[in-house]
Amino acid sequence: MEVTDPEMKRYFMITSEACLLIMQAGAIGQGGEVFVLDMGQPVKILDLAKEMIHLAGYKPDIDIPIVFTGIRQGEKLFEEIITENESPTKYEKIFISHLDNNGDDMEGILKEFEQALLEMDKTRIKELLDIK
């Protein structure tokens, strides 16, 4: 089994949590908000890999080796989900994130992206997607 880094951590939500987040955000959303679910503590990917191997009836590093591949370009060891610039909603675990950039910036980027797609400008598409 391949794992990028032994210290890599990610947040997870189960399908029912994702569905509830969508329904509740739809019920309270006014348009343009970014809603964030408090997902508790992040999980080490290495621990998840070991648990999956155990659940399959095998022993990690004995029956199935765990190979570390290294962090890929643009990937982070730790996700940053909750920022300081958030406000609560009427739902205990759902917050509204107030992003530093505004919707006008995103609209401009989307228009540039659309134009690059129409022109099949691969270089510009990669620039807009921040792919090196």
C-alpha positions as CSV (number, residue, x, y, z in Angstrom):
1,M,0.0,0.0,0.0
2,E,1.3,3.5,-0.9
3,V,1.2,6.4,1.5
4,T,2.7,9.8,0.6
5,D,4.2,10.6,4.0
6,P,4.0,9.1,7.5
7,E,2.9,12.5,9.0
8,M,0.2,13.3,6.3
9,K,-3.1,14.1,7.9
10,R,-6.6,14.7,6.4
11,Y,-10.1,15.5,7.6
12,F,-12.9,13.2,6.7
13,M,-16.7,13.3,6.7
14,I,-19.1,10.5,6.1
15,T,-21.6,10.6,3.3
16,S,-24.5,11.4,5.6
17,E,-22.6,14.4,7.1
18,A,-21.9,15.6,3.6
19,C,-25.5,15.3,2.6
20,L,-26.7,17.1,5.8
21,L,-24.1,19.9,5.2
22,I,-25.5,20.4,1.7
23,M,-29.1,20.4,2.8
24,Q,-28.5,22.7,5.8
25,A,-26.3,25.1,3.8
26,G,-29.0,25.2,1.2
27,A,-31.6,26.1,3.8
28,I,-29.6,29.0,5.3
29,G,-27.6,30.1,2.4
30,Q,-28.2,33.6,0.9
31,G,-25.9,33.1,-2.1
32,G,-22.1,33.1,-2.4
33,E,-21.3,31.8,1.1
34,V,-18.7,29.1,1.7
35,F,-19.9,26.7,4.4
36,V,-17.4,24.7,6.5
37,L,-18.2,21.6,8.6
38,D,-16.4,21.1,11.9
39,M,-15.0,17.6,11.2
40,G,-13.2,17.2,14.5
41,Q,-9.5,16.2,14.5
42,P,-7.6,15.2,11.3
43,V,-6.7,11.6,10.8
44,K,-3.2,10.4,10.0
45,I,-3.3,8.7,6.5
46,L,-0.7,6.1,7.8
47,D,-3.2,5.2,10.6
48,L,-6.0,4.9,8.1
49,A,-3.9,2.7,5.8
50,K,-3.0,0.4,8.7
51,E,-6.6,0.1,9.8
52,M,-7.7,-0.7,6.2
53,I,-5.1,-3.5,6.1
54,H,-6.3,-4.8,9.5
55,L,-9.9,-4.8,8.4
56,A,-9.0,-6.8,5.3
57,G,-7.6,-9.5,7.6
58,Y,-3.9,-8.7,7.1
59,K,-1.0,-7.3,9.1
60,P,0.6,-4.0,8.0
61,D,4.3,-4.3,7.0
62,I,4.1,-8.1,7.4
63,D,1.5,-9.2,4.9
64,I,1.2,-5.9,3.1
65,P,4.1,-3.5,3.0
66,I,3.5,0.3,3.4
67,V,5.6,2.3,1.0
68,F,6.1,6.0,1.4
69,T,6.1,7.8,-1.9
70,G,6.8,11.4,-0.8
71,I,4.6,14.5,-1.0
72,R,3.5,15.5,-4.5
73,Q,3.9,19.0,-5.8
74,G,1.3,21.3,-4.3
75,E,0.3,18.9,-1.6
76,K,0.4,19.8,2.1
77,L,1.1,17.6,5.1
78,F,-1.8,19.2,7.0
79,E,-5.1,20.6,5.6
80,E,-6.2,24.0,6.8
81,I,-10.0,23.8,6.9
82,I,-11.0,26.3,9.6
83,T,-9.7,29.8,9.5
84,E,-9.8,32.6,12.0
85,N,-12.2,34.5,9.7
86,E,-15.4,32.4,10.2
87,S,-18.7,33.0,11.8
88,P,-21.2,30.4,13.4
89,T,-24.5,29.5,11.9
90,K,-27.6,28.2,13.7
91,Y,-26.2,24.7,13.2
92,E,-23.6,23.9,15.8
93,K,-20.9,22.3,13.5
94,I,-21.4,24.5,10.4
95,F,-19.6,27.7,9.9
96,I,-19.5,30.4,7.2
97,S,-16.0,31.1,6.0
98,H,-15.3,34.7,5.0
99,L,-12.6,34.4,2.3
100,D,-10.1,37.1,1.8
101,N,-10.9,37.3,-1.9
102,N,-14.3,38.3,-3.2
103,G,-16.6,36.7,-5.8
104,D,-15.6,39.3,-8.4
105,D,-12.1,37.9,-8.5
106,M,-13.4,34.4,-9.0
107,E,-15.8,35.5,-11.8
108,G,-12.8,37.1,-13.6
109,I,-10.7,33.9,-13.2
110,L,-13.6,31.8,-14.5
111,K,-14.0,34.0,-17.6
112,E,-10.3,33.8,-18.3
113,F,-10.5,30.0,-17.9
114,E,-13.4,29.8,-20.2
115,Q,-11.6,31.8,-22.8
116,A,-8.5,29.7,-22.5
117,L,-10.6,26.5,-23.0
118,L,-12.3,28.0,-26.1
119,E,-8.9,28.8,-27.5
120,M,-7.4,25.5,-26.4
121,D,-4.6,27.4,-24.8
122,K,-3.0,24.7,-22.7
123,T,-0.3,27.0,-21.2
124,R,-2.9,29.5,-20.0
125,I,-5.1,26.7,-18.6
126,K,-2.2,25.3,-16.6
127,E,-1.3,28.8,-15.3
128,L,-4.9,29.3,-14.2
129,L,-5.0,25.9,-12.5
130,D,-1.5,26.6,-11.0
131,I,0.0,23.5,-12.6
132,K,3.7,23.5,-13.2
